[in-house]
Amino acid sequence: MDLIKQIKEHSVKKSFADLHVDEQSSLTAMALKVKEKEKGIEDLKQDLKKAEADLRYYRDELFPARMEEAGVIDFRLRETNEQVVLTRDMKVNVLKDNRPALHQWLRDNGHSALIKNVVSASFAAGQDEKALEFLEEGRSKKLSMSQQESVHSQTFLKWVRDQISANEPLPDVVEPYHFYKVTIK
């Protein structure tokens, strides 16, 4: 049974002010504890964001620059026997407003297989039969439909790497960003 419904059915409705001072204090303490826990979680999320940013700074900027200064591309940690390696990596940026142009370029240049399409239609409550018919017939009915196109980021990154390796053209809206980072394995 629903807790709120149960309280309404089996209790005399009281206002908070009608409660004994001990009950008021107990409920207030619990509410404050919940607020404290929520704030603690938000603080941890902010600490995690800062820690991740610090890691990126050390791994992707400071440490690679120091290895470059030292003229070293890899070494082994004596303490853990792990290999420290300076590697070149790449990120690809396509502004949201440029995604339709990217999708068109991919289609025009024979790479439409990279594009994922999600097509959906909305049905009101009570239109279950229509929804089932739609699943069977697809676009044959004149229904309000929406389409969302996307290219999976990792698939696209691999494709960009392959294009660069093969000295093939990239769409103008693609902005590859090369950087060095340190990996420890």
N, C-alpha and C positions, 0 to 999 in steps of 0.2 A: 504494500500500500504506500502511496505517496506520503512522505513525512509531513508536508504542509497540510495536506488534507486530514491526516491523522490528528495533528495538533488542533485543527479547527473543530473536528468532530468530538474529540475527547477532552477538551480543555475549555475552561472559561476564558474567553478572550480577555487578555490583560494588556495594559499599556506598560511600557518600560517603567514609567514613573510609579506604577502600582506595585512593582516588585519590591521585595525586601532588599534592604541596602546590601546584604551579602550577595544576593543573586545579581543585583545590578553590578557590583564590583567584579564578580566572577565573569559575567558576560562581557563587561568592558575590558577586563584583562585578556580574555580570549580574542576579542576583536583587535586589540592592540598587538597581541602576539601574531595574529594573521598579517596585520599591516607590517610588522617587523620582518616576518618571513618573506613577504612580497618584496620589501625593500632590499633585503639580503640577497634575494635572487637577482634583482635588477643590478645591484652592486657587483655581484659575481659576473653577470653578463658583460658589464662595462669593463671589469678587470680582465675578462677573457679577450675582449676586443683589443684592449691595450697590449696584452701579452702576445696576441697574434701579430699585431703591428710591430712590436719590438722584435719578434722572431723574424718577420720579413725584412726588417731593417738590417739585422745582423746577418741573416742568411743570404739576402739578395743584394746588399749594398756594401756594408762595412767589411765583412769577411772576404768577399770576392776582391774588393779593392786592396785589402791587405795581402792576399795571396798573389795578386798581380804585382804589387810592389816587391814582394819577396821573390818573384819569378818562379813560383811553384804552382803546378796544376793539380797535384795530388800528393798525399802522404798518409801514413798509417799512424793512428793513435797508439802509443805504447801501452797506455793504461787499459784500453779496452780491445785493442787489436782491430778496431774498425777503420775502414778506408774513408778518408776525407777527399772528396773530388770536386774540382771546380768544373761546372758544366754550363754549356750555353743553352738557354731556353727561350721560348717565345710565347707571347700572348698576342691575341688578335682582338682588335676592337672594331666594332661596327656600331655606329650610333643608331639608336632606335629609329629615328626618322629616316635613316638610309636603308633599313631592312627591306622595304619593298623593292628598291632599286637593286639591292644585292640579289634578291630572289629572281628578279627579271633577268639579271646578268647571268645567273646560274642556268636559267632556262634557255636563254639565247645561245649559251656557249656549251650546251650538252652536259650540264652537271645538275639537271633537275632531280636526279635521284637523291641528292643531299637534302632536299626540302621535305619536311614532314608537314602534312596537312591534317587538321582536325576540323571536321564539319559537323555542326550540331544544329538541331532544331528544337524549338520550345513547344511544348504541348501543355494546355491547361488541364487542371484536374478534371477527371472524367473523360479524357480523350485517350484512354489506354489503348483502345482498338486502333485508333489512328496512329498512335506511336508504333504499335506492332506492325501495322501496314507499312509505315514509313521504313522501318527496318528492312522489310522485304522488298519494297519498291524503290528505295533511295530517293532520288530527286524527281521522280515522276509526278509528285504532287506539288502544288504551289503553296509551300509552307514558308514561314518566316525562318530563314536559316542564317547562320553565321559561319564564318570561316576564319581559322587561325593558322597561319603558316609559321614555321620555324625551322631552323637548322640546329641540330644538337651541337653544343659548343665543342665538345671533344672531337666529334666527327669532323667539324669544320676546321678545327686547329690542325688535325692530321692532314686534311685535304690541302690546307694552305701550305703546310710544310712540304707536302708532295709536289705542289705546284712550284714552289720556290726551288726545290731540288732539281726539278725537271726544266727549270728556267722557263716555265709557262706563265702567261699573264694572270694577274689578279684583278678583280674588280677595283675600280677607283675608290670605292667606299670602304675598302678593307685597309686597316692600318695595323700591319704587323709591328710588334715591339719586341726587339731582341734584348735579352739581358743575361747576366751570368748569375748563377746561384751555387751555393755549396751544399752538397749532399753528404751525409755521413751514414755509411752502411757497415 
